[in-house]
Amino acid sequence: MTIESTKNELVEMHLSAMKLAFEQQLEDRAMQELSFEDRFGMLVDIEYANRKSNTLKRMVKNADFSEADACIADINYTSGRKLNKELILRLATGEYIREHRNIFITGATGCGKTYMANAFGMEACRNGYTVKYIRLPDMLITLKGTDDKEYKKTFKQFVKPVLLIIDEWLLQKVSEDDQHNILELLEQRTRNASTIFCSQYRDSGWYERLGGSNSPLSEAVLDRIVHDAYRIDITSIDPEHGRSMREVYGLDQSLTR
């Protein structure tokens, strides 16, 4: 078998990274001093790393993150917010996903809820878990605008991910039809997957925003998510002088004048 035919077969088998590494080995005289096992191992390592990288890129793209550059390591613990660093780092390992538990991230507008949720989502992708990010208003609108056949297909995209991130959770009160959709979604995910809820309201106020005593579904919805959830409430050490994280990382206003 000739070298060219070997390279062609690598291309045909979609081993492009291995082909490139093979060509580089042929051009590097120092490689000739290594054993066949070492050289072959290097080729396999390069192809494996390339595939892992491509898989991660695909998973991140499919997750539809609002902040795909979010990173646990970049979470700001010194900006006047009360954050439990130990808990956040422990959750970043994916412990809650393996336990099929949820996370509630609550706090005022601009406190960094969405960034933190996206950072957890990025870590989940790195650990090989499928992730989906969606704003609750967008999810409910999507489910409303479908016929029965399309509904099942659309609904599945929110049920199937191992980790679902729902942003702007109960920012607005939801209708009875929306409550049915939420209940059905949570029922299918309970004990099978994990969900991160980002909300301006603490979970103690969710009952009323789901309809309270006027809705028979309020307790049913909460019963499926509150008993197995970790809570991260992002509050300011000094509420009167607390700064939005958008302000912390935003454009210096002196540069806009």
N, C-alpha and C positions, 0 to 999 in steps of 0.2 A: 504494500500500500504506500503511495506517495504522500508527501507532506501536504500537497495541495488537496488531495482527496480527503485526507484527515480533516483539514480545515473546512472543506465543503460539508462534510458529514456533521461537524460540530455546529455549523450554521443551520443545517437541516433539522438538527435536534434542538434548535433554539438555545444553544450553549454559547451565546455570543461573547460573554465575559471570559469564558474558558478559552475560546478561540483567540481573543486578543492577548490573553496572558501567555498562551502557547507561542504566539508569534514573538512576543517580547522575550520569552525564554530562548527562542532560536537565535535571536540577535545578541543576547547577552552571553559572552564567553564564560563569565564566572559561573553561570548556571550549569555548564558542562561538568563542573567539578562536583556537583551534588549528585546524590544517588537518584535512581529512578523513582523510588518511593517518596523521597523528599520533594522532587519536582512535581510529581503527580499530586501529592498532598497539597502543594501550593496552588495548583490549578483548581482543585476541588474547593479549597477554601475561598478562592476568589469568586468562583461561580456561585457558591453558597451565599457569600456576603452580598453579592449583587442581587440575587433573588430575594433575599431577606429585605434588602433596601427597596426593591421594586414593590414587594408585597406591602411594606409599610406605607409607601407613597400611595398605593391604590386604596388601602384601608383609610388613610387620612382623607383622601379625596372623597370616598364614598360616605364618610362620616358627616360631611358638610359642616365642618366646624365654622363658627363665626370668627374665631381667632386661632387659626392653625399654627401660629407661632407661640402659643401659650406653652409654658414650661413650669413644672413644679419647682425647679431650681431657681426660677426667677420670681417666685412669689415674694412680695415685699412684706417683711415682718416688722419693719421699723417705721412705718408711716402713720403711727398713731392708732392702728387697728388692733383689736384684741383677737389674736389668732393663736390657736393651739398647734404649734409647729410639730410637736411630737405626734399628734393625731393625724395631721395632714400627711406627714411623711409615711406613717404606717398605712394609711389608706392608699397612698400612691403605689404601694406594692401590689395592689389588686386584692387585698385581703377581703374587702367587702364584696367583690365580685365572686370570689370563690365561695363565699358564704351566702350568696344570693340576697344580699342586704342592700338597702338604699342609703342615699345621702341627701340631707336637706341642707342647702346653702341659703341662708337668709341674711338680709341686710338692706340698707337704704340704697337708693339709686346711686350708681357710681362707686360703690364700695369694693367692687372687684369680684362679684359673684360669678359673672359669666366667664371671666378670665380663669378663675380657679376651676370651674366646671370643665372648661375646655382643656385645661392642663391635666386634670384627672383623665379626661377622654384620650388625650395624646398618650399618656402612660398606659392606658388600657390597650391602645393600638399597638404599642411597642411590646406588650405582653401577649399579643396575638388575639385579642378579643375584638369582635366586631362592635362598632360604635355608631350611633346615630344622634346628631344634634338637631333639635327643632324647637322653635318658639311655640308655646301652647296656642296662641292665636292662629298661627299658620297651620298647625296640625289640625285644629278644629275646622278651619275653613276648607282644608284639603279633603277632610272626611265628609263634609257637607256636600261638596260639589261633585259627588260621584254616584253612579247608579249602583244597583245591588252587586253586579258582577265586578265592576271596577272597585267598589268599596272593599271587597275582600282582599283584592290585590294591594290596594293602598294601605289598608289596615295592617296587612302583614309586614309592611316595611317598618312599622313601629313596634310590632310584637317580636319580630325575629332577632334584632340586635341583642347581643349579650349585655351591652350597656346602652341605655337610652338616656339622653340628657334633655330634659324639658325646661327650657328657659321661660321667663316671664310667667311662671306658674301662678294662676289665679290672680293675675294683675287686674283682671276685670272679672266680675261675677259671670258665671256661665249659665246657659239655658238648660232646660231639662233634657233636651236632645243631646247637648254636649255632655251632660252628666252621664247619660247612658253610654256614650262613646268612651268617656274616661274610665268608667267602671269596667266596661268590657275589656279595655286595654289592660288595665291594672290586674284584672282577674286572670288574664292569660299570661301575664308576666310574673305574677306572684309565685315565689318559691322556684322560679325557673331562670330568672334574670335579675339584673340590678337597674335601678333608675336613679338619676340625680335630678332633684327638683331645685330650681333656683327661683326664689320668691322674695318680694319686698316684705312679705308678711310672715311672721313666725307661724309654725303649724298650729298653735293654739287659736289662731284666727281663721284657719281654713274652713272650719265647719260652717261658719256663717257665710263665707264667700261661695260655698257650694250649695247654698240654699237654706242652711240651718234646719230648724224644725219644720219648715215648710216643704222640705224635700226628703222623701224616704231614702234617697240615695246618698245623702251626705255622710252618714255614719258608715255606710257600706264602702264608700270610696276610701275614707280615712282608715278604716279597719284593715285595709289591704296594704297600707304603706307605713303607718306610724309605729308599729310595734317592732320593726326590725331595721330602724334607720339610725344612722349616725348623724349628729347635728353639728353644723358649723354656722354659728351666728356671728356675722362680721359686724362688730360694733366699734365705735370710736371711743378711745380712752377719754377724750375731751369732746363730747358731742357738739358743744357750742362753736368749737373751732376746728371741727373735723373737716378734712379735705377729701373731695371726690378723687378716686384714682385716675379718672380722666383728666382732672386738673393736675395731679402729680406728674403724669406722663405726657400731658398735652403740650402744645406749642407755647413757648414763653411769650406772653402777651406783649412784652416790651418790643418783641421783634415784629409785631403786626402793626405797629404805629409808625 
